Amino acid sequence: MKKLTYGLLLASVLVAGPALAGGDAAAGKSKSAVCAACHGPDGMSKVDANPNLAGQKAGYMVAQLKAFRDGKRVNPLMTAPTKNLTDEDIDNLAAYFSSLGK
C-alpha cells in the first residue's frame, strides 16, 4: 500500500510540478524561520537525519509539504510546523528553497 501511495504522490508531482512552482520566494524567505531550526538557515541541514531543502524542486516540495499538512505523510517533527500552512505559504516556501543553490 505504501508503494502505491508513494507512486501516486510521485506521479502527481511529475504531472503537476511545473504548475505548482508559482510562489513568491521573498515571502517564502520571511516564512522560513521555522524551517531553519532543523533544515538550516540556508536550507542546508547540519544533521544527517534532516534533508537539505536548498535547491529542491519546487513541485516536489509543494507535494511533500501538503502531504505532511494534510496527514497523508506522517512525521511527528513535521506535523506542527506544517499544520497551519496555507497553499500560498507552501508555494512561497517551495519557491524560496528551490531558488537557493545547493
For each residue, the residues with C-beta under 8 A, 3 or more apart:
1: 4 5
2: 5 6
3: 6 7
4: 1 7 8
5: 1 2 8 9 72
6: 2 3 9 10
7: 3 4 10 11
8: 4 5 11 12
9: 5 6 12 13 63 67 72 73
10: 6 7 13 14
11: 7 8 14 15
12: 8 9 15 16 63
13: 9 10 16 17 59 60 63
14: 10 11 17 59
15: 11 12
16: 12 13 19 20 59 63
17: 13 14 20 21 57 58 59 60 62 63
18: 21 59
19: 16 22 59
20: 16 17 58 59 62 63 91 94
21: 17 18 58 59 62 91 94 95 98
22: 19 91 95
23: 27 28 58 88 90 91 92 93 94 95 96
24: 27 28 91 92 95
25: 28 29 92 95 96 99
26: 29 30 96
27: 23 24 30 31 92 96
28: 23 24 25 31 32 89 91 92 93 94 95 96 97
29: 25 26 32 96
30: 26 27 33
31: 27 28 34 89 92 93 96
32: 28 29 35 36 43 93 96 97
33: 30 36 37
34: 31 37 81
35: 32 38 39 43 53 81 93 97
36: 32 33 39 40 41
37: 33 34
38: 35 45 47 50 77
39: 35 36 43 44 45 50 51 52 53
40: 36 43 44 45 46 52 54
41: 36
42: 54 100
43: 32 35 39 40 52 53 54 55 56 97 100
44: 39 40 52 54 102
45: 38 39 40 48 50 51 52 53
46: 40
47: 38 50
48: 45
49:
50: 38 39 45 47
51: 39 45 56
52: 39 40 43 44 45 55 56 102
53: 35 39 43 45 56 61 97 100
54: 40 42 43 44 97 100 101 102
55: 43 52 97 98 100 101 102
56: 43 51 52 53 60 61 94 97 98
57: 17 60 61 98
58: 17 20 21 23 61 62 91 94 95 97 98
59: 13 14 16 17 18 19 20 21 62 63 94
60: 13 17 56 57 63 64
61: 53 56 57 58 64 65 90 93 94 97 98
62: 17 20 21 58 59 65 66 90 91 94
63: 9 12 13 16 17 20 59 60 66 67
64: 60 61 67 68 73
65: 61 62 68 69 82 85 90 93 94
66: 62 63 69 70 72 87 90
67: 9 63 64 70 72 73
68: 64 65 71 72 73 74 75 78 79 82
69: 65 66 82 83 85 90
70: 66 67
71: 68 74
72: 5 9 66 67 68
73: 9 64 67 68 78
74: 68 71 79
75: 68 78 79
76: 79
77: 38 80 81
78: 68 73 75 81 82
79: 68 74 75 76 82 83
80: 77 83
81: 34 35 77 78 85
82: 65 68 69 78 79 85
83: 69 79 80
84:
85: 65 69 81 82 89 90 93
86: 89 90
87: 66 90 91
88: 23 91 92
89: 28 31 85 86 92 93
90: 23 61 62 65 66 69 85 86 87 93 94
91: 20 21 22 23 24 28 58 62 87 88 94 95
92: 23 24 25 27 28 31 88 89 95 96
93: 23 28 31 32 35 61 65 85 89 90 96 97
94: 20 21 23 28 56 58 59 61 62 65 90 91 97 98
95: 21 22 23 24 25 28 58 91 92 98 99
96: 23 25 26 27 28 29 31 32 92 93 99 100
97: 28 32 35 43 53 54 55 56 58 61 93 94 100
98: 21 55 56 57 58 61 94 95
99: 25 95 96
100: 42 43 53 54 55 96 97
101: 54 55
102: 44 52 54 55
